[in-house]
Amino acid sequence: LTQNNLMVIEDDYDSEFYYDHMPLPALKAGAGQEKIIYSGTFSKTLFNSLRLGYLVAEAELVQQMASLHWSLSRGTSGLLQHWVAELLAAGTVTKHIQRMRNVYCRKREQVAELLRKYCPHWRFTLPQGGVQFYIKVDSTEEAEAIVQHCQSRQIRIARPANYVMQDATLMDFIVLGFGAASLSDIEMALKEISSL
């Protein structure tokens, strides 16, 4: 990194929600961390519309990013930032994350059962962390048909193209998020998809 004057952006999007073991330590925690920018958000841990994140980097870079954020969106409410800081200081966020980790772990198991029941030909492994299932289907065409069907019914499902840079032959999968959707909505969607 130093030889090429490159920086690494480490987006910590799911370390709070690991279920069966502790996540790997952040790159930023290791040696040679001055070229690593560690970022995260409170939108998964507190609530989606919070729109508040954090950055761990050299002070000069943090200041530049804060200025850029201000110029693009006029920043985040100071009151909101103080509120989250108080929650962090009081340990409320940590307790909430522990509670939600248990909730999502149970929900992960329930979604896995629904997948086995309604779509037994799909291949997936139980996610060790996060709130998404990566599901292999039989073909790129099947993945596209599933995405089209879901979009026509306002069911949110991620397009494979969001995860693959160019090779269309690798788009034989879908990503099913279970964090925000209710279990009944997921079951209804899987019932519909299974009849395609």
Summary of the structure (lengths in Angstrom):
residues: 196
radius of gyration: 19.6
end to end distance: 48.3
largest distance: 55.3
contacts: 486
relative contact order: 0.11
helix: 50%
strand: 14%
